[in-house]
Amino acid sequence: MQQVFAWANSCLKSHELCRNHWKHSSSQRQLPTRLLDVGETRHEPYIRLQATNNIPSDTPYLTLSHCWGSKRLISLTTETMSNFEKAIQISDLPSTFRDAVDFVRSCGLRYLWIDSLCIVQNSPDDWGKESSLMAAAYSHAILNLSAAGAKDGEGCLFHRSKSFKTQPCIMYASAEDKTSFSFICRPYDAWGTSIETSPLGTRGWVLQERLLSPRIIHFASDQLFWECCQGYDAEILPWSSIRSSNGHLKSLSSNIREFELDDEKLHKYWRDTVSKYSKCKLSVSSDKLPAISGLASRFCRQLKLSPTDYLAGIWRNRLPEDFIWTTNWRYGGSDSCVRVPDRAPSWSWASIDGEI
């Protein structure tokens, strides 16, 4: 925890981009409709669901990114709402959720946002409303907890089953003139292995969660990783060993100013984001557009466009260029592409399952 606090304190004190990150998503701070109140002490056996209408808008809270997996998770429904507002027993939560509650309490904070417990899962109206507010939910959070090493809710944030594989080793050598050298040997692409290709890193919803969150702690199977708008770090490996394939997207999305980037560069950023997003997986096919809607909302605000300018993943003022997308299988992509005609118009990349 000391390492996490050091990363977070440094970011909060010295990273201007991270502090102002939320301003790209909305004109004023706002809380999600509901939050989980984890209590004032670390030993309370329950948490509870709380509406935020009477909580100050600048109240700090954390979010959790996790894989739902094949196991059924405890969820907020119209039937469980009243009970959740009274108490949710810690013992009823899956391991990932329990660890997240523990982490929030250890930080001395009180509120946590988890999608399955804060959005009414059997209400299309509530789900539609809350999914449209996803950009604000992640952008305004002080920190995102990413359960990168867990394939479902029963994965633990704090369990390090593969840390021995990441430990750097020192090798010694000498030249003919008897000059001695030492080398630190480390995994070539620890970030890609632990984050990008992790169970969580390949999920469609998670891309926008990463790009919208100002700060992220990735709980990988081998070590902790830090990601924010201004940099990366790792628990075991030196920061110079961290390479993120979508790092430029995150930093760019946080550093957009009219005098720095023109419309052409902004639209290239959107196309790069869509290309990466098309490689991700979705459990529910119809989520193709909703799972990137938070980023679309933010992009719309940054470009000073109207929501009516966003047409099923394509921008009205860039129709000629945006119409000429192509599937990646033509250029050696590994996955086949399948058209899903009822999901989006045929001229939209969202009508295709496969790499764009």
N, C-alpha and C positions, 0 to 999 in steps of 0.2 A: 504493500500500500504506500510505503514511503516514496517509491519511484513514481507511482501514479500521481501523488500529491505534488511532487517536484515538477513533473511535466505540466500539470494543470496550473499550478501557481505561476510558473514561468510564462505560460501562454496568456493567462488572465492579466498579468501585469504588463507584458511587453508586446503582445501581438495585436496591432491595430486592426488588421484585416479580420481576425477572429472576433474581436469585440463588436465590430460593425457588420458582421456577417448577416444578421437577421434583417437588416434594413433593406436588403435586396428582395425580401419576400413580402414585406408589409410596411406600411407607413408608421405603425406604432406597435409596441409590444402587446402580445395577447397570449393568453393561456389556452391550451386545449379545452374542450368542453368539460372533460372529466380528467381527474388525476387520481392516482392511488396514494393515499395518506399512509405512510409507513410507520407513523407514530413518533413519539419524542424520545423513546428509549430503545436500546438494541434488543431487549428481551421480551417485548410484547409478543404474544402468540398469534397475533392477527394483524391484518391491515384492513383498510376499508376504502371503498370507492367514494369519491367526493366531487360534487359539482363545483366548478371554479368561479361561479358568478360572484361569490363574496370573498374571493382570494385576490389580493393585490396583483396586478398584471406583471410586476417585476419580480415575483416570487420565483426563486430558482428551482428547477426540476431537471431530472434526467430522463432519457428515453432508453429503451432496450430494442435492439435489432436481433432477431432470433429466427431460426428455422422452425416452422410448425411441425414438419415431419409427418409420418403416417399415424402417429399416436394422437388420440383425441386429447386436446388441451382444455383445461378449465376456461370457460368463456363467459363473457357478459351477454345475457339474453334478456328479452322482455320479462321472462319468468324469474331470472336470478337477480334482476336489478335491485329490488328492495332488500334482499338478503345481503348483497354485496355492499350496499350503503351502510349496513349495520356492522358487518364484519366478514372478512375472508380469512379463514384459518390458514396460517403459514403451512401447516402440515398438508393442506389440500393442494398446495402449489407444486408444480414440477420443479426439478432441481435448478434449472436455469433461472426461473423466476425467484426462487428462494435466495439464490446467490446474489441476484440483482438487488433484492430488498436489503440483504446484508450489506452490500456495497454502499447503498444510499445512506443507510444508518451509520456506517463507518465514516462517511463524509460529514456527518453532522447535519445532513439535509433531511427533508421530510417528504418530498413528492417524487413520484415515478410515473412515467407513462408507458404502458404496454398495450399494444394494439388489441389483443384478444380480450383484455379486461377493461378497456376504456371505450371501445366501440361496440355498439349493440350488434352482435353477429347475425341475429335473425331478423333484423329490421333493415330492409333495402333503403328506406328513407334516411335512417341514421347513418348507415354505412356510406351512402352517397354523399351526405353532408360532410361527414368527418374525413372521408378520403380526399375531398376537395380542399380540406384545411391541412393536409399533410405537410405542405411546405412550411407553414407556420409552426406546426407541432415540433418538427425537427430543428428548424432554424433557430427557434427561441430557446431551446433547451441548452443548459449550461454544458452538458456532456452526454454523449451517446455511448452506451455499453454495447459492444458488438460481440455476440457469442459465436465467434468465427469457427471455433473448434467443435461446436455441438451440432449434430445432425438433426436433433429434435429437442423438445423441452426437457428431456432427462439428461442432457449434457451439462456438465458443471463448468462454471466460469473459472474456477480456481484450480482445476485439476490439470496437471502438466504431464501427460503420459509419454510425450516424445521429446522432452527437454534435453535428454542425453544426446539426441541426434543433432542438436543445434550448438552444443557447447564448442566454442572455438578451441583448436589445439595449436600448440606451438611446435614448429619444426626447426631444427638447428642444422646448419651446414657450414662448410668452410671452403675457401678457395685454395688454389694451389699455393698462394703466398701465405697460407695459414690464417688469412683474415676470416673472422667468424661472422655469420649472419643468422638471424632468427626470422622466421616467417609465421604469421598468424593465419591459419587455414580455417576457412568458414564456408558454409553452404553458398553456392553461387547466387541463387535467387530465393532467399528466405522469404521475402515479401510475397512473391508470386505463389510459392508453395503453401505458405501459411494463411494468406489472405485471399488472393485472387482466385485460387482454385479450391478454396475451402468449401465445406457444405453451404456456408452462408454466402460466400463471395460470388457464387454463380446464380444466386436467386434474383429474379427480376425486380422485385420491390426494393431490394437492398441497395441497388445502385443509387437511386434518388435519396435514400436515407443517408448514404455516405456523403453525397454531394451537398445535401442540404444541411447536415450537421456541422457546426463550427469546430467541434472537437470530438474525437473518437478514441476510446480504448478498445483495441481488438484483443479479446481473450482467445488466443490461438492454442493449439494443442501442445505447442512447444515453449511458448513464451508470450509476454505481453508486447503489443505494438502500440505506438502512439501515432495518431494522424490528426493534423489540424490544417487550417488554411495556409499556414506558413511553414510547414515542415513535417518530418517524420522522425521517429526514433524507435528503438527496440530495447527490450529488457536485457538481453544478453549480448547482441551483436552491436558493433559501432554503427552510428547513424549513416556513415558513408556506404555501408553495405545494403542500405534500404533503397530499392528501386520499385516505384509504383507505376504500373501501366496506365493508370487513370489519374496519376498525380497532377498532370498538367490541367486536366479537366477541373479538378477541385480548386486549384489555386486560381485558375482563370475565372471560375464562377464566383469567386470571392473578391476579385480585383477588377471588376468591370466598371469602368468610368468612361463617360462620353469622350473625354479628351485623350484617353489611352487606346481605346478600341473602336473601330468603325463597325457599321452594320455588317459588312462583309465578314469580318473576323468573328463577330457574334454568331452569325448564321453558320459559319464553319464549326464553331464550338458546338452548336446544336446538332449538326450532322455527325460530328465525332461522337457525341454522347449517344445519339440514336444507334450508330454503328456498334458501339460497345454494348448498349442495352439489348440489341438484337441477338447477342450471343448468350444472354442470360435465360434462365428457365422460369416458367410460371406454372404453378399447380393448376390454376384456373385460366383457361384460354381467354376468357372474356376480360381478364385483367390487363390485357396488353396496353391499352391506352390509360386506364386508371392508374396503373403502377408507375407511370411517368408523368402523370398530370401535375404533381407538385412541382416538378422541374419546369414543366411547360408554363405553369402559372408564374413562377419566378422569372423565367426568361421573358415572358410577356411584359412583366413589370419593368425589367431592366431595359427593354427596347421601347418602352412607352407605347405599347400596342394595346389594342382592345381585345378582350377575350374572343370576340367574333372573328379576329384575324387568325385564330388557331383552328385549323381544319383537319381533324383526324391525324395529328402528327406532322402536319405541313403548314407553312406560314403563307398567308394570302399574298403578302408583298414579295414573296420569293417563289411563286408557283413554277415558273419555267425551270429554275435550277432544282427545286425540290421534287419535281415530277420525274427527274431522270435518275432516280435511285436504281440500283441493280442488286441482285442477289449475289452473295459471295461465292456460291458454288461454281460460278463461271470462272473464278480466279483461284481455284484450288481449295475452297472452303470445304471443311470436312463433313458438314451436315447437309442433308438434303433439305429443300425448302418446300413447305406445304402451304397452299393458299387456304385461308379461312374466310370465305366470302361474306358470312353474316356479321363479321366483327368490325369491318371497316370497308370503305369504298375500295375498289380494285386499284385506284391510282395512289393509294396510301401504302407506305411500307408496313403499316400495322395490319394489313390484310394478309401478311406472310408470316409463317413461323419458320425462322431460319436466319442466318447471318445476312446482314445488309451491308 
